[in-house]
Amino acid sequence: MGHLPVSEHRAAVERLVGEGIVERVALDRHAAGRRLARELVAVDDLPRFDSSAMDGYAVLPADADQRTFPVVGDVPAGSAPGFDLADGQAARVMTGARVPVGTVAVVPVERTDASPTGPAPATVTIDAAPTDGQHFRLRGEDVVAGSVIAARGSEVTPALIALGRSAGCSVVEVWAATRVAVVATGAELVRAESDPGAGGIHESNSDMVAALAAEAGCVVVRVEVCSDEPDELRALLDALDTDPGVDLVITTGGVSAGAYEVVRQVCSPLPAFSFVHLAMQPGGPQGLGRYGATPVVCLPGTPVGAFVAFHVLVRPALDRRHGAPTPQPGHAAYAGKTRRTRTGRVQFVTSVLAPDGTVSAPDARHLTALAAANCLIEVPEAVDQLIDGDDVVVHHL
């Protein structure tokens, strides 16, 4: 039997994970990192009124030579002046305060004879003729009410929170974060705090995949480690399927053709499940389907294979569901000794992209190489070696 192309399985994962759900949330720190499902439209002008950009004096000179002005009012930030300026008058204003009607300029307090503290003086003298429009902001000069301030698909960043809130927006419509449960399987897996004994392995997949899911914008609601006992896994999947707070289950391990492949044993009899071997390395053994109504994506059990498979197959589906743009691969010059690669399958090699634009690939089988990697080299099926100077496709991690 031939191996399934990567593109076919990636498309199947996208169909299984499905479209995103739109929800309305407060435009606050908790929305950071989400993507807009609809454009964000300003509610108010920004600024909402003509306002001072400095602590100083709003002035309306009677002529170009006037330097001393009677001070007819004091306008702290947050208040509205109850008066207009007439020719030859001034008013003390604070940064952000609404300037009186008639203001043509604001003179910083440092350019006057007034004290920066204490009560407003009866008169103020400025050191030079002001320029019309200096140091105050016109209503709507930054944003006009009703205008689009962020397009659909934009990430809610701290800066966008500031812009939106300043323009009167209190809620946004975003793609809901996918709620993910992660299940690592394997009788040999031992939690970090336990002694692995003679034949055990320190378990790492569960939290690695959970961190990858969180990095992709998911909310990780469950992280479990399961043995190779089918009844244990079946009970766990039953519980996750009936949990309304779980949108997607990601498993690791138990998907190959061995005697103790628990995920395959439990799920392969289900009509909505399939297990395949992809034309890729690492991470060839894969599975997907629905356990009850819940989508389940099954990754291989080796940490490097699970990591690569998540980036190549699962991350694109989550990005699409969350409204994130599809990252585009780049190109770099391979730097290093000749490296033999296996034909007939796409190789994804954990690699290091250097600032000079070259990319090197230490032994990709090792976790030390994975921990140091910042990209994956994609080696096409027909290529049997990498030679120093080869142009290669790189996927940023």
C-alpha positions as CSV (number, residue, x, y, z in Angstrom):
1,M,0.0,0.0,0.0
2,G,1.3,3.4,-0.9
3,H,1.7,6.3,1.6
4,L,-0.8,9.1,1.6
5,P,0.4,12.5,0.4
6,V,0.8,15.1,3.2
7,S,-1.4,17.6,1.4
8,E,-4.4,15.1,1.4
9,H,-4.1,14.4,5.2
10,R,-3.6,18.1,6.0
11,A,-6.8,18.9,4.1
12,A,-8.6,16.1,6.0
13,V,-7.5,17.6,9.3
14,E,-8.8,21.0,8.2
15,R,-12.2,19.5,7.4
16,L,-12.3,17.7,10.7
17,V,-11.3,20.6,12.8
18,G,-13.8,22.7,10.9
19,E,-14.8,26.4,10.8
20,G,-14.3,28.8,13.6
21,I,-17.1,30.0,15.9
22,V,-17.7,33.8,16.2
23,E,-18.1,35.2,19.7
24,R,-18.5,38.7,21.2
25,V,-16.0,39.5,23.9
26,A,-15.0,42.5,25.9
27,L,-12.2,44.5,24.2
28,D,-9.8,44.1,27.1
29,R,-6.6,42.3,28.0
30,H,-8.4,39.0,27.8
31,A,-9.0,39.5,24.1
32,A,-5.3,39.9,23.3
33,G,-4.1,37.4,20.7
34,R,-7.5,36.7,19.3
35,R,-8.4,37.5,15.6
36,L,-11.2,39.7,14.5
37,A,-14.1,37.8,12.9
38,R,-15.6,41.1,11.7
39,E,-14.0,44.5,11.1
40,L,-13.8,46.9,14.0
41,V,-15.6,50.2,13.5
42,A,-15.0,53.3,15.6
43,V,-17.9,54.4,17.8
44,D,-16.5,57.8,18.6
45,D,-14.2,60.4,16.9
46,L,-10.7,60.2,18.2
47,P,-10.0,62.6,19.8
48,R,-13.6,63.1,20.8
49,F,-13.1,66.9,21.0
50,D,-10.5,69.5,20.3
51,S,-8.0,68.8,23.1
52,S,-4.7,70.0,24.5
53,A,-1.6,68.1,23.8
54,M,0.4,69.9,26.5
55,D,0.0,71.4,30.0
56,G,-0.2,75.1,29.1
57,Y,-2.4,77.9,28.0
58,A,-5.0,77.9,25.2
59,V,-4.8,81.3,23.5
60,L,-6.7,83.4,21.0
61,P,-4.4,86.4,20.2
62,A,-6.0,89.6,19.3
63,D,-3.0,90.3,16.9
64,A,0.4,88.8,16.1
65,D,2.2,91.0,18.6
66,Q,0.2,90.1,21.7
67,R,2.3,88.4,24.4
68,T,0.3,89.0,27.6
69,F,-3.2,87.6,28.0
70,P,-5.9,87.7,30.7
71,V,-6.6,84.2,32.0
72,V,-10.3,83.7,31.9
73,G,-10.6,80.1,33.0
74,D,-8.9,76.9,34.1
75,V,-9.7,73.6,32.4
76,P,-8.4,70.4,34.1
77,A,-8.4,67.1,32.2
78,G,-11.8,65.4,32.3
79,S,-13.8,68.6,32.5
80,A,-15.5,70.7,29.8
81,P,-14.9,74.5,29.6
82,G,-18.1,76.5,30.3
83,F,-16.9,79.4,28.3
84,D,-15.5,80.4,24.9
85,L,-12.3,82.4,24.3
86,A,-12.7,85.9,23.0
87,D,-10.0,87.8,21.1
88,G,-7.0,88.4,23.3
89,Q,-7.9,85.9,26.0
90,A,-6.2,82.7,27.4
91,A,-7.3,79.8,29.5
92,R,-5.1,77.4,31.5
93,V,-5.5,73.8,30.1
94,M,-4.1,70.5,31.1
95,T,-2.9,67.7,28.7
96,G,-6.0,65.9,27.3
97,A,-8.4,68.6,28.4
98,R,-11.0,70.0,26.1
99,V,-9.9,73.4,24.8
100,P,-12.4,76.3,24.8
101,V,-14.1,77.2,21.5
102,G,-11.9,79.9,19.8
103,T,-8.6,78.3,20.7
104,V,-6.0,78.7,17.9
105,A,-3.0,77.4,19.8
106,V,-1.8,76.0,23.1
107,V,1.4,77.4,24.5
108,P,3.3,75.0,26.8
109,V,3.6,76.3,30.4
110,E,7.4,76.2,30.0
111,R,7.1,79.0,27.4
112,T,5.3,81.3,29.8
113,D,6.0,83.2,33.0
114,A,3.5,81.1,34.9
115,S,4.2,78.6,37.6
116,P,3.4,75.0,36.5
117,T,1.7,74.4,39.8
118,G,-0.8,76.3,42.0
119,P,-3.8,78.2,41.0
120,A,-4.2,79.8,37.6
121,P,-2.8,83.3,37.4
122,A,-4.8,86.4,36.5
123,T,-2.6,87.0,33.4
124,V,0.1,85.0,31.5
125,T,2.9,86.2,29.3
126,I,4.3,84.0,26.5
127,D,7.8,84.2,25.2
128,A,7.0,84.1,21.4
129,A,4.0,84.4,19.0
130,P,2.2,81.0,18.8
131,T,1.7,79.1,15.6
132,D,-1.9,78.4,14.7
133,G,-2.8,74.8,15.6
134,Q,0.3,74.1,17.7
135,H,0.0,71.6,20.6
136,F,-3.7,70.8,20.3
137,R,-5.5,68.0,18.6
138,L,-8.6,68.5,16.4
139,R,-11.7,66.3,17.0
140,G,-11.5,63.2,14.7
141,E,-8.0,64.0,13.4
142,D,-6.9,60.4,14.2
143,V,-10.1,58.5,13.7
144,V,-13.6,59.5,12.5
145,A,-16.6,57.8,14.0
146,G,-17.9,55.1,11.7
147,S,-14.6,54.4,10.1
148,V,-13.0,50.9,10.0
149,I,-10.0,50.9,12.4
150,A,-9.1,47.2,12.0
151,A,-9.9,44.7,9.3
152,R,-11.4,41.2,9.7
153,G,-8.6,38.8,10.6
154,S,-6.5,41.4,12.4
155,E,-4.9,40.3,15.6
156,V,-6.1,42.0,18.8
157,T,-2.8,43.4,20.0
158,P,-2.2,45.7,23.0
159,A,-2.0,48.6,20.6
160,L,-5.3,47.7,19.0
161,I,-6.9,47.5,22.4
162,A,-5.7,51.0,23.1
163,L,-7.0,52.3,19.7
164,G,-10.3,50.6,19.9
165,R,-11.0,51.6,23.5
166,S,-10.0,55.2,22.7
167,A,-12.4,55.2,19.8
168,G,-15.3,54.0,22.0
169,C,-15.3,50.3,21.2
170,S,-16.1,48.1,24.2
171,V,-16.7,44.7,22.5
172,V,-15.2,42.9,19.6
173,E,-16.3,39.9,17.5
174,V,-13.5,37.4,17.4
175,W,-13.0,33.8,16.5
176,A,-13.5,31.6,19.6
177,A,-10.4,29.9,20.9
178,T,-10.6,26.1,20.3
179,R,-10.8,24.2,23.5
180,V,-8.4,21.3,23.3
181,A,-7.8,18.2,25.4
182,V,-4.4,16.4,25.0
183,V,-4.0,12.7,25.7
184,A,-0.5,11.1,25.6
185,T,-0.6,7.3,25.5
186,G,2.0,4.7,26.3
187,A,2.6,2.1,29.1
188,E,6.2,3.2,29.2
189,L,5.4,6.8,30.0
190,V,6.1,8.1,33.5
191,R,5.2,11.5,34.7
192,A,8.0,13.9,35.5
193,E,7.7,13.6,39.2
194,S,7.9,9.8,39.2
195,D,10.8,7.3,39.0
196,P,10.9,5.8,35.5
197,G,12.5,2.6,36.8
198,A,14.3,0.2,34.5
199,G,12.0,0.4,31.4
200,G,10.1,3.7,31.8
201,I,10.5,6.9,29.8
202,H,9.9,10.4,31.2
203,E,6.7,11.6,29.6
204,S,7.0,14.8,27.6
205,N,4.4,14.7,24.8
206,S,1.4,15.9,26.8
207,D,2.8,19.2,27.9
208,M,4.7,19.8,24.6
209,V,1.6,19.4,22.5
210,A,-0.5,21.4,25.0
211,A,2.1,24.2,24.7
212,L,1.9,24.0,20.9
213,A,-1.9,24.2,21.0
214,A,-1.8,27.2,23.4
215,E,0.8,28.8,21.1
216,A,-1.7,28.3,18.2
217,G,-4.4,30.2,20.2
218,C,-6.2,27.3,21.8
219,V,-7.4,27.0,25.4
220,V,-6.1,23.7,26.7
221,V,-8.7,22.3,29.1
222,R,-7.4,18.8,29.8
223,V,-4.0,17.2,29.7
224,E,-3.9,13.5,30.3
225,V,-1.5,10.6,30.2
226,C,-3.0,7.1,29.5
227,S,-1.6,3.6,29.6
228,D,-1.9,1.1,26.8
229,E,-5.0,-0.4,28.3
230,P,-7.9,0.0,25.8
231,D,-10.5,0.2,28.6
232,E,-8.7,3.1,30.2
233,L,-8.4,5.0,27.0
234,R,-12.0,4.3,26.0
235,A,-13.3,5.6,29.4
236,L,-11.2,8.7,29.0
237,L,-12.4,9.4,25.5
238,D,-16.0,8.7,26.6
239,A,-15.6,11.4,29.3
240,L,-14.1,13.9,26.8
241,D,-16.8,13.3,24.3
242,T,-19.5,14.1,26.8
243,D,-17.7,17.2,28.1
244,P,-19.3,20.3,26.4
245,G,-16.1,22.2,27.1
246,V,-14.0,20.1,24.7
247,D,-13.9,21.1,21.0
248,L,-10.9,18.9,19.9
249,V,-8.9,16.0,21.3
250,I,-5.3,15.5,20.2
251,T,-3.6,12.2,21.1
252,T,0.0,11.1,20.8
253,G,1.2,7.6,20.4
254,G,-0.6,4.3,19.8
255,V,-1.1,4.8,16.0
256,S,1.4,2.5,14.4
257,A,1.0,-1.2,13.5
258,G,2.4,-2.8,16.6
259,A,0.8,-5.1,19.1
260,Y,0.1,-2.4,21.8
261,E,-1.1,0.5,19.6
262,V,-3.9,1.5,22.0
263,V,-5.3,4.5,20.0
264,R,-5.6,2.4,16.9
265,Q,-7.2,-0.5,18.8
266,V,-9.8,1.7,20.4
267,C,-10.7,3.9,17.5
268,S,-10.1,1.9,14.3
269,P,-13.4,0.0,14.7
270,L,-15.3,3.3,14.7
271,P,-16.9,4.2,11.3
272,A,-15.7,7.8,11.4
273,F,-12.1,7.0,12.0
274,S,-9.1,6.2,9.8
275,F,-5.4,5.5,10.3
276,V,-2.9,6.2,7.6
277,H,0.8,6.3,7.0
278,L,1.8,9.6,5.3
279,A,4.6,10.1,2.8
280,M,6.5,12.2,5.3
281,Q,9.3,11.8,7.9
282,P,9.2,12.1,10.8
283,G,5.6,11.7,11.8
284,G,4.4,9.2,9.2
285,P,1.8,7.3,11.3
286,Q,-1.4,9.4,11.7
287,G,-5.0,9.0,12.5
288,L,-8.1,11.1,12.6
289,G,-11.9,10.9,13.0
290,R,-14.7,11.4,15.4
291,Y,-15.1,9.7,18.7
292,G,-18.8,10.2,19.2
293,A,-19.3,13.8,18.1
294,T,-15.8,15.0,19.1
295,P,-13.0,15.5,16.5
296,V,-9.9,13.6,17.4
297,V,-6.5,14.0,15.7
298,C,-3.9,11.3,16.4
299,L,-0.2,12.1,16.3
300,P,2.7,9.7,16.5
301,G,4.4,9.0,19.8
302,T,7.9,10.2,19.3
303,P,8.4,13.7,20.6
304,V,10.1,14.9,17.4
305,G,7.4,13.2,15.2
306,A,4.6,14.7,17.3
307,F,6.1,18.1,17.2
308,V,6.7,18.1,13.4
309,A,3.3,16.6,12.7
310,F,1.6,19.2,14.8
311,H,3.3,22.0,12.9
312,V,2.8,20.5,9.4
313,L,-0.8,19.1,9.9
314,V,-2.6,20.5,12.9
315,R,-1.4,24.1,13.1
316,P,-2.7,25.1,9.7
317,A,-6.2,23.8,10.6
318,L,-6.1,25.7,13.9
319,D,-4.9,28.9,12.2
320,R,-7.7,28.7,9.7
321,R,-10.3,28.1,12.5
322,H,-8.9,31.0,14.4
323,G,-8.8,33.4,11.4
324,A,-5.1,33.6,11.4
325,P,-3.2,34.0,8.1
326,T,-1.4,31.0,6.7
327,P,2.4,31.4,7.3
328,Q,4.3,31.3,4.1
329,P,7.5,29.3,3.8
330,G,10.8,31.0,2.9
331,H,14.0,30.0,1.2
332,A,17.5,29.7,2.5
333,A,20.9,28.3,1.5
334,Y,21.7,25.0,3.1
335,A,25.1,25.2,5.0
336,G,26.8,22.0,6.1
337,K,28.0,18.6,5.2
338,T,26.2,16.6,2.6
339,R,23.2,15.0,4.1
340,R,21.5,11.9,2.7
341,T,17.7,11.9,2.7
342,R,15.2,9.2,2.0
343,T,13.3,9.5,-1.3
344,G,9.6,8.7,-1.6
345,R,8.5,10.8,1.2
346,V,8.8,14.5,2.2
347,Q,11.4,15.1,4.9
348,F,10.9,17.8,7.5
349,V,14.2,18.4,9.1
350,T,14.5,20.4,12.4
351,S,17.0,23.1,11.6
352,V,18.6,26.4,12.6
353,L,18.2,29.5,10.4
354,A,21.1,31.8,11.0
355,P,21.0,35.6,10.7
356,D,23.0,35.5,7.5
357,G,20.2,33.5,5.8
358,T,21.9,30.1,5.8
359,V,20.3,27.1,7.4
360,S,22.0,24.1,9.1
361,A,20.6,20.8,10.2
362,P,22.1,19.0,13.2
363,D,21.0,15.4,13.8
364,A,17.2,15.8,13.5
365,R,16.4,12.6,15.3
366,H,17.6,14.1,18.6
367,L,15.6,16.2,21.0
368,T,18.6,18.5,21.4
369,A,18.3,19.4,17.8
370,L,14.5,20.0,18.2
371,A,15.1,22.3,21.2
372,A,17.6,24.3,19.2
373,A,15.5,24.5,16.0
374,N,13.8,27.6,14.8
375,C,12.6,26.2,11.4
376,L,12.0,23.0,9.5
377,I,13.7,22.3,6.2
378,E,11.2,20.7,3.7
379,V,13.0,18.2,1.5
380,P,10.8,17.1,-1.5
381,E,10.2,13.4,-2.1
382,A,12.5,13.1,-5.1
383,V,15.5,14.7,-3.4
384,D,18.0,12.1,-2.0
385,Q,20.6,14.5,-0.5
386,L,21.3,18.0,0.6
387,I,24.5,19.6,-0.5
388,D,26.2,22.7,0.9
389,G,24.7,25.7,-1.0
390,D,21.4,24.1,-2.0
391,D,18.4,26.4,-2.0
392,V,15.9,24.8,0.4
393,V,12.4,25.6,1.6
394,V,12.1,26.5,5.3
395,H,9.1,26.7,7.5
396,H,9.5,29.0,10.5
397,L,8.7,27.7,13.9
